[in-house]
Every structure is written in C-alpha cells, then in structure tokens.
Amino acid sequence: MNLEGNCVLLILFFLNLLGTRHLGDLIMHYYNIDMSLSNKKSRVLPTTLDTSLDKMSNALDFFMNKNILTHHDTNCDCNESVDKCVTFYQRFCIHGRIFHSTSYKKRGLCNSYAVQYLQENASKSLKYFGEIIVFFSNRKDSFALLQTFENQKMLSEYFKLSQFYENIEQPINAFYHVVKRANRFVCVPVKNIIKHCIVFTKNSSDSLIITPVSSYVEHD
Amino acid sequence: MPICKKRQYPLSLPLNIRDPKSFATHARRAQIINQSLYGHKGRSKFANILDVPFPLSIICDYQHVSLLRHFRDVVKVISSSLSIQTRKNIDYNLRNQAFPHFFNRKMRGIDEFSFIKASELRNLLLYGFIPNFYDILPLEKAAHICLFICGIRLLHCSNENFEKSRSSLAGNLLKIYYQNHDKFYEYLQNFVLHLHIHFATNYDRHGALSCVNTFAQESLIGYIASNRNGKLTS
C-alpha cells in the first residue's frame, strides 16, 4: 500500500475546506507532479548500505583479545600484526539496519546489541543468539565479536501439564527462547547477523527470555 | 462484580460464512423489503466503488480489534486478579524494559492503561507479556493466553516454518482460545473476540497483520478536521 498514493486526495480535502476557484487546474497540477514522480526512473542503483560507523581510535584492550587474535591468524592472509590490519567499530549498518555493540557508549537505555545470528554449517532448526561486543574489519571483510547465549530448556516445558500444551508447544518454542549468558565468544561475519532481539531478565535467576523482533516495517 | 453490558457471541461451529453471491443477493433483498435480513440492512454505497466484492474486501483492523480492544480488556482483567505487590513489580519491569533503538514507544505499566497507545500494546502483546506473566498466572490461564499471543504473532509478520501452514496453525490456536474463553473470563466474549475467528482467512486474502494497518494516515484525519475553515455541508 503506497502511503503517498493519497497525497493528491489530501490536498483536495484542504482546498475544499478552504475554498478555491481553480480546482480543475490545481487537480491537474498536483496530478502531474504525482505522475512525473512515479514515472521517473531512479538512476542510482541501490547500493548495499552496509557500512561501518564510529571507528574506535582507542581500542587497546581489543587488540589483546585472544578471540580476535586467533580469528585474525586463521582468517586473514596478511602477514602483519593485528593493530596494523584490523580496525574496530562501535556500530555497523547491516542489511540497512543499525546494530550497536556494547562498546558503544552513547546508546542510552536501548538494547540494539542483542541479536540473532546464523552459524555456518549448523542445522537451520537451531537459533543462535548473542550480544555484540565490538565490530572489526580486516582488509577484506567485516566481523562482529559476540558473546553467545546458551540455549537452556524450552519455555514450553513449563506448560507441560496444561491442556493446551500440544497446541502451543511449537509456536512458543519458535518465538521465545530461554537462554543463559555463556562464557563463549565467537567471531561472526556481519552478513550473518539477522535480527535485533529483545531480552527479558528475571530477577531470581540468571536465565533470560529472548525473543526476536517480529516486524521492521510496521507503521506505528 | 462486572455487569454484562455487551452482547455476547459464544463460538458456534461450524461457522456460517457469507460468500460474495449470498452477500449481494441478501443485501438486495433487504433493500427491497426494507427490513433487516440475516444482518443485512441494504446495499452498501461502497459496493459500486470497490473492485473486490464485498465480504472478501473486508479487513479486520487488528490495531483496534486485537490491540486496543480485546487484548487491553484481557490484560486489565488479568492484572486486577493479581496482588498489589506483584502488580507493582510487573509495572516496574514493563516500564524499564529495554528495546532496540528504532522502537518509538516502549511499554507502559498496567496502572496507566487508559492513556495507552496501540504501539505500546503491540509491544506488550508480541514481546513483553509472556516473559513477564507466564510464571505468575495460574498454569492453565497462562497457557490459554499463550494461545492468543502465539496466534497473533504467527499472523503478524512471522517467517517461521512449521509443518502446517502459518494461517491454519494460527487459525486453530485462535479457535481453541475462543472455545475456552468463558472458562477464564467473564463477559468478554464480545464482537471483537468473535472477529479473531476470521483472522486466518484474512491473512490468506490480504496478507500479514503488520501490512494491513488500515489507519496509516489516521493522524491526518484529525489534522484536517481541526484545520478546516467554515462549515461542513452534509
């Protein structure tokens, strides 16, 4: 549904209420504008929007991080040290959406660093979640360092005795995941980061409930 | 005690669904005999304008049906069944929940529900309700509301793959929710609850709930009305 489609109509509403004599001319005028806008072919090809943002100038502790060191040794074929080759970033635009990392300090109260990601050569039925600690890129490619969440028991097990268990088992396990922060760090190519997630903490335990964002496009 | 002020619609299966042909003939008959016939009161003025015949072109506006009416009433009832201290804890958790940066609105506490916006209720329905309430409510009641939330979330914009199609799965969930509704709530089987039984067919016809937001320019209606100058002629 095109939101601008009613643009002409709305202007007509205004004119009707305020009173104008040159209604026919004006309709043609605005209609022509609309038509020429829609006929105009956009010449600029949509390029990929994925870019790095907020380069970190002072990232000493990340140069010492052993996960990044080993990742650099195995994945980058340059023969230089990490601090010459790798640059660190606080934010990244992936698939046209901005993702934060925990090293981005201006994020306020929002949480845009909990994400769902794809793991290469893993079964598609499993879902992987993590928190982005920092983005980094070497000469060829960009990666994110993630602290992973470890899947715990299914949320549906709580409802096992309920009469509705059979019906809600599949969907509730697909949408809500009970996880725990694991002490495991992985480096993931940025294109494998899919979605933002919302994390719910429970006061009593260290297990979290995580759920991916349902829709990015809905009009508020 | 709540008093029943609204007409109640308990689920009666099988559903007697109108099709375009019966809709048109009954509407015309009602127009001729000038009486209500099977709920028709005459031919609609829009029938000539729309290019899709009538019962097919009707969309349930989930923003008003699910969010602002049904879910809001249900949450109010659930919240009033809790003790004051747990209610306060939940309100605190809801207000302080972190969301991604592109969420324009977060969630509100249940004590200020009268000023709530549809997008805040959407966040509560799709994301916040189950994690905050599932271990507080009695088991059957929590599972029952999970039926509703999973059904809406399946139809909202999900791309999960299941054995069955999304719409049939969600339709089944909403049907079971409707069937068992009177065991858990009093006097809430009103028209908006009944509309949920048609959500699955709506999904197949018109697409996901997140795309059929019929009031995308709702704010402009008020703007035009307040900006007018002179009398509106009928």
Interface residues (C-beta under 8 A of the other chain):
Chain A: M1 L3 N6 L10 F13 F14 L17 L18 G19 R97 I98 H100 R107 G108 L109 C110 N111 S112 L155 Y158 F159 L161 S162 Q163 F164 Y165 N167 I168 Q170 P171 I172 A174 F175 Y176 H196 I198 V199 F200 K202 I209 T211 V213 S214 S215 Y216 V217 E218 H219 D220
Chain B: Q97 A98 F99 P100 H101 F102 F103 N104 R105 S119 R122 L126 Y127 G128 I130 P131 N132 Y134 D135 L139 E140 A142 A143 H144 C146 L147 C150 G151 R153 L154 H156 C157 S158 E160 F162 L169 N172 L173 I176 N180 A208 S210 C211 N213 A216 Q217 L220 I224 N227 R228 N229 G230 L232
